[in-house]
Amino acid sequence: MRNKKNGSGLLWGVLAVLFVVFMFKWGMSWFINILAGPAGEKVTNINTGDDIVPPQIPSLFPLPEATNSATIRVEGYTEPNVEISIFRNDDLAMNDKSDDKGAFRVEFKLNEGANRIQVKARDERGNESQSVVKTVIYDKQALTVAIESPQDGTEIFGQNNQNIPVSGKVSKPEASVTVNGNFARVDSEGKYTVTIHLSQDDNDITVKATDKAGNTAERTVKVKLTF
């Protein structure tokens, strides 16, 4: 029994030595390619030492869907110390460089309307990667809101009429509208309506509208409720 155990131990020792030799001569590159998966061919060329790996794909912090500011800040991260190129509607807006941790932060002007923003990273070897495209709307058009009913200065009689409809129109149908803090539904034509509760005597009815870019408008009328 003891001889059998010694023989088994010797066999495992020989196999271990053969495994080490195999890994040293051929196995490491094979092992690296297995870990790298389908992109394993895009690793540093072992024979020439050339870096053929593109930088980490730039990741962008969330950008607004729309803004009323002519300048936007784009932040994100990629590989450290690589050239950063920012494109606006396929045109180069500016160049910068990521810091030692791969972070970047740039500010540039927007065109009025839609702006397709993309960031490309390029290392010293010329390897390049690019972010997904984000679209930001620059909207500086003023927003307007009107109150069609009730009219300013209206006097309402009777306790049964404390709840009244307020209706009107906003110039941008995508805008959000509140009436004395209550959200009002806005249809495809920009018309809104909501019912509010009046207090006895004088009441201020204030309508506020805000579009996706942050443009705002406000309108107030006064009505009186008499019991």
C-alpha positions in Angstrom: 0.0 0.0 0.0 2.8 2.4 0.8 4.5 1.7 -2.5 1.3 2.5 -4.3 1.0 5.8 -2.5 4.6 6.7 -3.4 4.0 5.9 -7.0 0.9 8.0 -7.1 2.7 11.0 -5.6 5.6 10.6 -8.1 3.1 10.7 -11.0 1.4 13.8 -9.7 4.8 15.5 -9.3 5.8 14.7 -12.9 2.5 16.0 -14.2 2.9 19.2 -12.2 6.3 19.8 -13.6 5.0 19.2 -17.2 2.2 21.7 -16.5 4.5 24.4 -15.4 6.8 23.9 -18.4 3.8 24.1 -20.8 2.4 27.2 -19.2 5.8 28.9 -19.3 6.4 28.2 -23.0 3.0 28.3 -24.6 0.2 28.5 -22.1 0.3 32.1 -20.9 -0.6 33.7 -24.2 -3.3 31.0 -24.7 -4.6 31.7 -21.2 -4.7 35.5 -21.8 -6.6 35.1 -25.0 -9.2 32.9 -23.2 -9.7 35.6 -20.6 -9.9 38.4 -23.2 -12.7 36.6 -25.0 -13.6 37.5 -28.7 -11.5 40.7 -28.4 -8.4 38.9 -27.4 -6.8 39.6 -30.7 -6.7 43.3 -29.8 -4.1 42.9 -27.2 -0.5 44.2 -27.2 1.5 42.5 -29.9 3.9 40.3 -27.9 6.4 40.0 -30.8 6.6 43.7 -31.7 5.5 45.4 -28.4 3.1 47.6 -30.3 0.0 48.7 -28.3 -3.0 48.0 -30.4 -5.6 48.2 -27.7 -8.1 51.2 -28.0 -8.7 53.3 -24.9 -11.6 52.6 -22.6 -14.8 53.7 -24.3 -15.6 57.2 -22.9 -18.5 57.1 -20.5 -20.5 60.3 -20.1 -22.3 61.6 -17.1 -26.0 62.2 -17.7 -26.8 65.2 -20.0 -30.0 67.2 -20.1 -32.6 66.4 -22.8 -32.9 70.1 -23.4 -31.4 73.3 -22.0 -31.8 77.1 -22.4 -28.1 77.7 -21.8 -25.8 78.3 -24.7 -23.0 76.5 -23.0 -22.9 72.9 -21.8 -20.5 71.0 -19.6 -19.7 67.4 -20.6 -18.0 65.2 -18.0 -17.0 61.6 -18.0 -14.1 59.2 -17.8 -11.9 57.0 -20.0 -8.3 55.8 -20.0 -5.9 58.1 -18.1 -3.9 60.6 -20.0 -5.4 60.3 -23.5 -6.5 62.9 -26.0 -10.2 63.7 -25.8 -12.0 65.1 -28.8 -15.6 66.4 -28.5 -17.8 66.4 -31.5 -21.0 68.5 -31.9 -23.2 67.4 -34.9 -20.1 65.6 -36.4 -18.0 68.7 -36.2 -15.0 69.0 -33.9 -16.0 71.3 -31.0 -12.8 71.1 -29.0 -9.9 68.9 -27.8 -8.8 68.2 -24.2 -7.0 65.4 -22.3 -8.1 63.0 -19.6 -6.4 63.4 -16.2 -4.3 60.8 -14.3 -7.5 59.0 -13.3 -9.1 59.1 -16.7 -11.6 61.8 -15.8 -12.4 64.7 -18.2 -14.6 67.9 -18.0 -15.1 70.3 -20.9 -17.4 73.2 -21.6 -18.4 74.3 -25.1 -21.1 76.2 -27.0 -24.2 74.6 -28.4 -25.9 75.3 -31.6 -29.6 76.3 -31.5 -31.8 73.2 -31.9 -30.5 69.7 -31.7 -26.9 69.0 -30.8 -25.6 65.4 -31.2 -22.6 65.1 -28.8 -20.0 62.4 -29.0 -16.6 62.0 -27.3 -13.7 60.2 -28.8 -10.6 59.1 -26.9 -7.2 58.6 -28.7 -4.0 57.3 -27.1 -0.4 58.0 -28.1 -0.3 55.0 -30.5 -3.3 56.3 -32.4 -5.8 53.8 -31.0 -9.2 55.3 -30.8 -12.6 54.6 -29.1 -15.8 56.6 -29.1 -18.7 57.1 -26.8 -22.4 56.7 -27.6 -24.0 59.8 -29.2 -26.2 62.0 -26.9 -28.6 64.6 -28.2 -29.2 67.8 -26.3 -31.7 70.4 -27.5 -30.7 74.1 -27.1 -34.0 76.0 -26.8 -33.8 79.7 -26.1 -37.3 80.5 -27.4 -39.4 82.3 -24.9 -42.4 80.4 -23.4 -45.8 82.1 -23.1 -48.9 81.1 -21.1 -52.4 82.6 -21.2 -55.4 82.3 -18.9 -58.6 82.2 -20.9 -61.0 81.5 -18.1 -61.8 82.9 -15.7 -61.1 86.5 -16.7 -59.2 88.8 -14.5 -61.5 90.6 -12.0 -64.3 88.1 -12.3 -66.7 87.9 -9.3 -68.3 84.5 -8.6 -71.4 84.1 -6.4 -72.5 81.2 -4.2 -70.8 78.6 -2.1 -71.8 76.0 -4.6 -69.4 77.7 -7.1 -66.3 77.3 -5.0 -64.8 74.8 -7.4 -64.2 76.4 -10.8 -62.4 75.3 -13.9 -59.3 77.2 -15.0 -58.3 76.9 -18.7 -55.9 78.5 -21.1 -53.0 77.8 -23.5 -49.3 77.5 -23.4 -47.0 78.1 -26.4 -45.2 74.8 -26.1 -47.4 71.7 -25.8 -44.5 69.7 -24.1 -44.4 72.2 -21.2 -45.6 71.3 -17.8 -48.3 73.6 -16.3 -49.4 74.2 -12.7 -52.4 76.2 -11.5 -51.9 77.3 -7.9 -49.6 74.4 -7.5 -51.9 71.8 -9.1 -50.7 70.1 -12.2 -52.8 70.7 -15.3 -53.1 68.4 -18.2 -51.8 69.9 -21.5 -53.0 68.5 -24.8 -51.2 68.4 -28.2 -52.3 72.0 -29.0 -51.0 73.4 -25.7 -54.4 73.8 -24.2 -54.7 73.1 -20.4 -57.5 72.8 -17.9 -57.8 72.1 -14.2 -60.4 72.6 -11.5 -59.4 74.6 -8.4 -61.1 75.4 -5.1 -61.7 79.1 -4.2 -61.7 80.7 -0.9 -64.3 83.3 0.2 -63.4 86.9 -1.0 -60.3 87.6 -3.1 -58.4 84.8 -4.8 -55.2 84.9 -6.9 -55.0 82.3 -9.6 -51.4 81.8 -10.8 -50.5 79.7 -13.7 -46.8 78.6 -14.1 -45.4 76.9 -17.2 -41.9 75.3 -17.6 -40.6 73.7 -20.8 -38.0 70.9 -21.0 -35.2 73.4 -21.6 -36.0 75.3 -18.3 -37.7 78.3 -19.9 -40.5 79.5 -17.7 -43.6 81.7 -17.9 -46.2 82.9 -15.3 -49.6 84.6 -15.4 -51.9 85.6 -12.6 -55.5 86.8 -12.5 -57.7 87.8 -9.6 -61.2 86.6 -8.9 -63.6 87.1 -6.0 -65.9 84.6 -4.4 -69.0 86.0 -2.7 -71.4 83.9 -0.6 
